Amino acid sequence: MAADDAKAVLLREGSSMYHKEKSIQIKNSASALYNNLCALRIAPRRLTYFTVVHANVVNMVSASWDGLNYSHRQLQSKEPNVATSTSLIMQAAFCSLPSRDLLVVTSQKGIQVYESDGSIMVYWHALDIPETQTAQAMFARGISAVRDSYICVGISTGAILVFDVPSKGSNITLSDVLEGHKESITDMASECCGGEVCIADLVSADDGGNLCVWKSGEEFKLLNHIPGFDISCSSVKLWKGTVVAGYGTGQIRLYEAVTGILHAEVNAHARWIYSLDIAPYSGLLLSAAEDSLVRVWHLTMTPESQSVEIAHLHNECVTDTQICGAKFCDADGYAFAVTGYDLSEIIRYTQS
Amino acid sequence: MSVRTLPLVFINLGGEMLYILDQRLQALNTSEDNSEKGVWSEHDRKRVLNDIVGAMFSKDFMDELLKPQQLYSHRTLKTVLTRLAHASIMRLNQASMDKLYELMVMAFKYQVFLCPRPKDLLLITYNHIDTIREFVRHTPVVVNQVDETHRKIIEIYSSLAEGDFQLLRQTLLIFFQDMHIRVSLFLKNKVQNPNGRFALSPSGPVPHGIDVPGLIRMFDRKGREVRRGEFPTGGSYTSPIRQGCFALHGNRVITLGMNMYTENHPEETHTSKAPSKDDAPNLLAKEELNLLARLMGSMKAEDMPETETGFRINLFTSDQEEEDAGASGGAEQCLFGVINIQAMQDEQAATQLARIAGQFAEGGEMPEELSSSKGDDLLAMMDEL
C-alpha cells in the first residue's frame, strides 16, 4: 500500500514526513471560522493566492513560489460603515471553473463574487433578510464550484443557491435553489478527482451532521441523503465518489457518496474539526481541529472490496493554537498551509 | 453572526466584574474599626454587590438582553457595565473601569477559548450565576431575580443545538480577537504564556461525548467492522469527564467560570502590546446607540442612588497585594523596582507612591491611610511588570 511505503521510507530515513517552512505574515489574525484558509495556485505566474477571513475583512496574500515576493490586499464586506458585527464574513473560497477562477465571499449580508485576484467585484447577491430580527441568525456559508459553470453557496436556512456563471463577464444568474437541508449549511465540496467519471458532483453538509449528495445539471438532482447524529459536520470533501466528513466530535467518516455506505470511522481529534482538505492526485487527506493538531492521512481505493481505506501518516502540533484552516498548496500534497485563531500568519509545511 | 450572545456576555462579564469587585473591596478592608475613614466594611461590600446584582438581573434589563440581536462593540458594553457598576454607592474612575474591563474580558476570553464543548458555555455561565447567587444570598428579593433570570436562560438556551452554540462561541471569539493582555494570575497559574496567549495542551480528559483519539475502524459493505487500527495522536488524552448539570442547581463539573479570586491572589493587568481596539475614534453606529439607550432606560431609575454621593474608590491600589507578595517571599528588590514604573495620573498619587516606596525601604508596615479614602479622587494605578 502506498501509505505503508511512505511510512517505511520515513522510518528508514529517521526523518519526519513534513517540515515547517517560513510563515507568511498576514495583515490581521484569522477568525475562528470553519475552513478559514483557501489557496489558489497560479502556475503560469508561479505564485499562490491565499485568503484568510478576519471578522469583516478578507486578507489576501499573493506569494511567489521563490519565496521572495508577497503582496497583500484586503477585501471588506459590503457596507463597511455599519457596526462591525452586522457585516461579518463567514467564509471566503476560490472557485475554479474551466474558463475562469473566481473568489466568492459569503457574509451575513450576502454573497460577493470577485475576480480571483480580488481586484474587481463582478457580482453581488443580497440575502433575503427579514425586517425584524428573528431568533435565527442569517448568513451564507458553504461555497463550491461545480462542474463547468456552477457556483453553489449555502445559506443558514439550509437552502443552497446555485449560480450559473458565464465563461467571462458579470452576467451571473441564480439558476436554482436546492432544498435538501433543514439546518444551517456548514460546508460544501465538489468532486475533485478530475478526469475520472463520477456520478456525484457535489456534497453539502449541515449543522446536524446531515450530508446531501447531488448531481449537477440544469436542475440539480438529490442522489442521496446521509443522516447525521446531531453533531455538526464542519468540513466535507468529495473524492472519487467518497465523501470525507469531519465532525464536531473530532471524528472523520468516509462514506460512499451514492449509497451512504460507511467505509471507515476515525476518532481523529479531541476537539471540533475545523478543516479538511484532499490532495486529489495522491489521495492525501489533511484534518485540522481546535485541539491544535493537524494530521495527514492517506486514502486508498481498494477496488477488490469496493472500499476506501485510511491510514495515518503524520502529525503537526501548532502550539497553543486552535486551528481554523488547513489546505494543501498543490494537488500532490507536497506542501500544506495552516491558519489558527488569533494568529497573524499562514504557517507552511513542506515534504522533507 | 449569533443573535443570542448578549445575555451570556453580560452574565459572564458581569460575573467576573463582581468577582473582582468582591475581592478588591475585601482587600481594601484593612481595618476592624468601621469608623476608620477610607475603609470598606463587609456591610458596604455586600451592599455594593447587592445593588449591582439587582440592577444587572432586573427583569427589564434582562428582557432587553434576551431579545435576539447582534453583539455590539466593546465601547457599548463597557458603557453599560460602568453604569451597572454605578448602580451601587461605589464610583469607579475611568482608569479603574478600563483596567476592570480588561480583566473581565481576558477572563471570559480564557473561559470561552478553553470551553470543552460549545454547549459548555452554559455551564460556564451557570458557574457565574451560582457564585452571584452566593454573594447575594442574604437578600431574598435579589436571589429571586437571579433565579428568575437563570430560569429564563435555561428556557431559551436549552433548545439551541450544538452548532448554534459553536456559532455563538465563534461570535464571542471574534469579539475577543487580538486581545492578549497578560493577567498575572493567569501567568502564575501557567494558563497564559508571557506572550499573552492561552495555553492549550494536547492532553487531559476529552470533553463529554467525544471519544479519545487514536482509533481507526473500517467496515465492509454490510456495515460489519472488519478491521481496527491505532495511530499515534501526539498527545496524551484520557477518558471523558462526566457531564455537568444544566439545571437551576447542580454540580457543573467544569471549573471555568468559577471565582478564581477567592484565593486572594492579587491580579494586575499588564499593558498589552497590541493596540486597543477602542482607540479608533469612530462614532457608535446608530444601532448601537439605540441599543445603549434601551439598555440604559431599562435600568430602573430608583436603583440609581442619584441623591447619594457616590464613594470613589481606587480599585487597583495594590497595598494589600504588595504586602502579600512580600510575605510570600517575593523579591523586595523586584517590588521596589516595580513601584517606580507606573502610570501616574496626578501628583497626589505620585506623592503617595513615594511614601509607599519609602515605607518599603524602611521595612515598615503599610500605613492605614494609604488605602483610599472614600471621598478622595485618587487615580493611582500600580502595574506590576
Interface residues (C-beta under 8 A of the other chain):
Chain A: N28 S29 S31 A32 L33 H54 A55 N81 V82 A83 T84 S85 T86 L88 M90 Q108 Q133 T134 A135 Q136 A137 F139 E183 S184 T186 D206 D207 G208 D230 I231 S232 G248 T249 G250 Q251 I261 L262 H263 A264 E265 V266 N267 A268 H269 A270 R271 W272 D291 S292 L293 S305 Q306 S307 E309 I310 A311 H312 N315 C317 T319 D320 T321 Q322 Y341 D342
Chain B: M1 S2 V3 R4 K67 P68 Q69 Q70 L71 Y72 S73 F113 P116 P118 A161 E162 G163 D164 Q166 L167 R169 Q170 T171 L173 I174 F175 Q177 D178 H180 N193 R197 F198 A199 L200 P202 V206 P207 G209 I210 D211 V212 P213 G214 L215 I216 R217 M218 F219 D220 R221 G223 G229 F231 P232 T233 G234 G235 Y237 L284 A285 E287 E288
